[in-house]
């Protein structure tokens, strides 16, 4: 019922889901050659690494992800920023999986911009049209940060206006019940693809007065603090507790997605069942450990999650993933590969962790498309084994930071 109410409020305009469209350019008489020359001037480079997920998805269909179109390099920040201005949705966000380094002719961007003006604002329905704004694949907050860095070198007021509209979109997209944010794959609190983690990290920086974001205005820190604090409570509320034989509960980590109303783990895509996840939980606790003033409740949450992630009984010992050469082909998901990933025995292999663990037994979960649970990694389809990170060494990333964090903070009972 709350889900339907929130959608209805967005549609009716009672929750602000859109911002005033900003003029993307006033240089109407600029030729393509002049456009090209202006956009290709070199400045201090700004890394495009935060957009790797988006860019890689955009290039998935090309061999070795080498596209047939020309690309800006990281010093050509104006061209990249212009892409962001012209491809911004009317509600202030962006759709996912643009190649932000792509060099467009002005008329190409004008065409796409005009098409996007007909995109309705996101109303949190389960399925979208693919053009709607989303935080999925590390989107929206990354553009705000990029535009902030560009603005320091090129103080064009259009960059500031676009970033403010995107900031407002993030504030409006926070769920009124759970305090979480939704990705693109399912209507739920989303830890996958850093939807929660990346958004919270940026909001905390704004709230703490990071000068990079001063161009968002004097009221931005207060707004960001309120949204961040609500999100922290959402994180604490969604941490998974596993019942034990002695009647106690073991506090563990998080699922990729949780229901906005019940807060329980939920299915995401058809190969992502309710489970305890390592990859997403590692990134979440790394971000949370950087909070300069954690509450006692947050300290307890961080400590419990790290202790669970570092348990020896969830480690995969003596196994590794290898790539066996195959003829190149496009998968059913549109990804070009010329290999097949398989899991093999190797007593000397570094420790691995599954991405997903069963909610009760805490054993690795291997789930193929169509929600098919498999006995082991190699039983899954080639398309999934090649196209998704079911295993990794993520947990190693928290060892040193957690030791340092524990030395600095008391965790309480």
TORMARMAR-982421 format. One record per residue (C-alpha): x, y, z; residue in three letters. Coordinates in steps of 0.05 Angstrom, whole numbers, plus 5000, padded with zeros to 4 digits. Each point is the difference from the previous one (the first is absolute). Layout:
! TORMARMAR-982421
XYZALA
...
This chain:
! TORMARMAR-982421
500050005000UNK
505650495018UNK
503549824934UNK
493750184960UNK
499150645042UNK
507150234986UNK
499349884925UNK
493450375000UNK
503150595038UNK
505650054949UNK
495249984942UNK
495650535032UNK
506050445014UNK
499049995075UNK
507149735006UNK
504850414959UNK
502549514947UNK
502350514948UNK
503950644996UNK
499850594953UNK
503749834936UNK
506450404992UNK
502150274933UNK
505649554977UNK
503350514954UNK
498950704975UNK
504949954942UNK
494749864948UNK
504250274942UNK
506149575017UNK
502249554943UNK
502049275009UNK
507350204989UNK
499550545054UNK
496449515046UNK
505549484988UNK
505650505013UNK
497050255065UNK
498749315027UNK
506849724984UNK
504150525038UNK
504449665053UNK
499450155074UNK
502549665063UNK
497549294990UNK
494149755042UNK
499549245007UNK
494349644966UNK
501149395045UNK
493450135038UNK
496449894934UNK
503549344983UNK
493749605012UNK
495850444955UNK
505250054946UNK
501549255000UNK
492649844993UNK
499550494942UNK
505949654965UNK
498149285018UNK
498049824928UNK
506850174970UNK
506049544999UNK
504650165058UNK
495150575015UNK
503350434946UNK
494550424970UNK
499750244927UNK
499050735019UNK
505350525023UNK
501150135073UNK
502050595044UNK
506049915044UNK
499750185074UNK
503050694988UNK
494250204954UNK
495450145058UNK
495650514965UNK
497949494947UNK
498349495053UNK
496250525042UNK
496150214938UNK
497849284991UNK
497350025071UNK
496250654989UNK
496849794934UNK
498249295024UNK
497050215067UNK
492849805008UNK
494750535014UNK
499449765072UNK
507350145014UNK
502849294997UNK
503049574945UNK
498549334971UNK
505449485010UNK
505449724953UNK
502050604959UNK
507150014973UNK
501950685029UNK
506550014961UNK
496549964933UNK
501150584952UNK
493350224973UNK
498650514946UNK
495750565027UNK
494049804957UNK
500449295028UNK
499550265071UNK
494450484981UNK
496149414972UNK
501049585063UNK
498450605045UNK
493550144964UNK
498049275006UNK
501550005075UNK
495450595011UNK
494249514993UNK
502649525053UNK
495350005061UNK
503050055070UNK
501349365038UNK
493949815041UNK
503049375034UNK
495949514960UNK
503249314994UNK
501650064925UNK
502650624965UNK
501050174927UNK
507649995003UNK
500650754990UNK
498050215070UNK
504950275051UNK
503249495045UNK
505649935051UNK
501549314971UNK
507149864975UNK
502950565043UNK
495950544967UNK
497850715016UNK
504450125062UNK
506149874956UNK
497750534950UNK
499050515057UNK
507149875024UNK
502950044930UNK
496450664985UNK
502650275066UNK
507149854979UNK
498850314931UNK
497050625031UNK
506450145038UNK
503850064934UNK
494450264955UNK
494950385043UNK
494449964950UNK
493450135037UNK
496649454959UNK
504349485035UNK
497850265067UNK
492750014980UNK
500349294973UNK
503349755065UNK
494850345044UNK
494449684960UNK
503349325008UNK
501050115075UNK
492650175007UNK
498349374961UNK
503949585050UNK
496550335060UNK
493249894968UNK
501749274982UNK
501249805073UNK
494349545019UNK
495250325051UNK
499049355039UNK
506849645001UNK
504850584989UNK
503549604946UNK
501050094926UNK
497649564943UNK
504249754941UNK
497349804932UNK
499249255007UNK
494849945055UNK
495750445044UNK
504149955064UNK
505550285043UNK
506049884956UNK
507149865024UNK
501949714932UNK
504250434954UNK
501450495057UNK
493150304996UNK
499750115075UNK
507550015013UNK
501950514947UNK
494150455014UNK
501350005075UNK
507450144991UNK
498650624958UNK
494650255047UNK
504649935060UNK
505450404964UNK
495050554986UNK
497449985071UNK
507050045028UNK
501450644960UNK
504649734947UNK
501950624959UNK
499349624935UNK
492550035008UNK
499450715024UNK
497250204932UNK
493649625018UNK
498050575046UNK
500050165074UNK
494049575016UNK
502949374969UNK
503949755062UNK
493850015044UNK
495849644948UNK
505549494988UNK
500849875075UNK
492649855008UNK
500049524942UNK
506549665022UNK
497549895071UNK
493649684975UNK
504149554954UNK
504549785058UNK
493949795039UNK
497649624939UNK
506749634998UNK
499549825074UNK
492849774991UNK
501549554941UNK
506049625028UNK
498549264997UNK
499549605065UNK
500649254993UNK
496549575054UNK
504849535038UNK
498749325031UNK
500650295070UNK
494450504987UNK
504550604989UNK
500950384935UNK
506450114962UNK
500550694969UNK
503149934931UNK
499950464940UNK
495050224946UNK
496349744939UNK
500750344933UNK
492950255006UNK
495150075057UNK
492550134999UNK
498450745015UNK
494349835047UNK
502049345034UNK
507550144995UNK
501049254986UNK
504949724947UNK
496649914933UNK
501049744930UNK
503250494953UNK
501649764929UNK
498449274984UNK
507149785020UNK
500250415065UNK
496049645055UNK
499050245071UNK
506849885032UNK
505750295040UNK
504850344953UNK
507450125008UNK
501850474943UNK
494750525014UNK
500849945075UNK
507650114996UNK
499050654962UNK
494750225048UNK
504149895063UNK
506150334969UNK
495850624989UNK
496949975069UNK
506749935034UNK
501850694972UNK
494450335040UNK
503650475048UNK
494649975053UNK
496649324999UNK
494449875051UNK
500549415046UNK
494849654958UNK
504150114937UNK
506449765034UNK
496449365020UNK
497549904929UNK
506950104969UNK
503549545049UNK
494949444992UNK
500350044924UNK
507649994998UNK
500449435049UNK
495249594958UNK
503650164935UNK
506649785031UNK
497449325024UNK
504249434975UNK
493949554989UNK
497550424942UNK
506649994962UNK
500849584937UNK
506849665007UNK
504049654946UNK
495950244940UNK
501150514945UNK
496450264939UNK
503549914933UNK
498350234930UNK
500249484946UNK
500550264929UNK
493949934956UNK
497850284932UNK
497650725007UNK
492550115002UNK
494650475025UNK
496349715060UNK
492450035007UNK
501250615044UNK
503850364945UNK
507049925029UNK
505749794955UNK
504649465029UNK
505249524973UNK
500949585063UNK
496349585051UNK
501050075075UNK
500449365041UNK
501849855073UNK
505849515009UNK
503749705059UNK
506550335020UNK
502649885071UNK
504650614994UNK
494650474975UNK
498650645040UNK
493649975042UNK
493550174965UNK
493250215025UNK
493349884967UNK
496150634985UNK
493749705030UNK
498949565061UNK
493849625023UNK
495950375052UNK
499849405047UNK
505849534986UNK
504850574979UNK
502649564942UNK
501750274930UNK
494050104954UNK
500849894925UNK
493850254964UNK
499250014924UNK
494950384960UNK
492749825010UNK
501449915075UNK
503349334989UNK
504149825062UNK
506149574981UNK
504149525040UNK
506650344983UNK
503050554958UNK
501349584938UNK
492749774997UNK
497950714981UNK
499350224928UNK
506150254963UNK
496550674989UNK
499350115075UNK
506949735019UNK
503050494950UNK
495350585012UNK
499650065076UNK
504850025059UNK
497749415042UNK
506749965037UNK
505550485020UNK
505250205051UNK
496050605024UNK
500449845074UNK
507650105002UNK
498650744989UNK
497350095070UNK
505449665040UNK
504650595011UNK
494650555003UNK
496049605050UNK
506049885045UNK
501450754999UNK
492750175011UNK
499649535060UNK
506150325031UNK
496750684994UNK
492849855020UNK
496749625056UNK
494349584975UNK
495749935063UNK
496149375016UNK
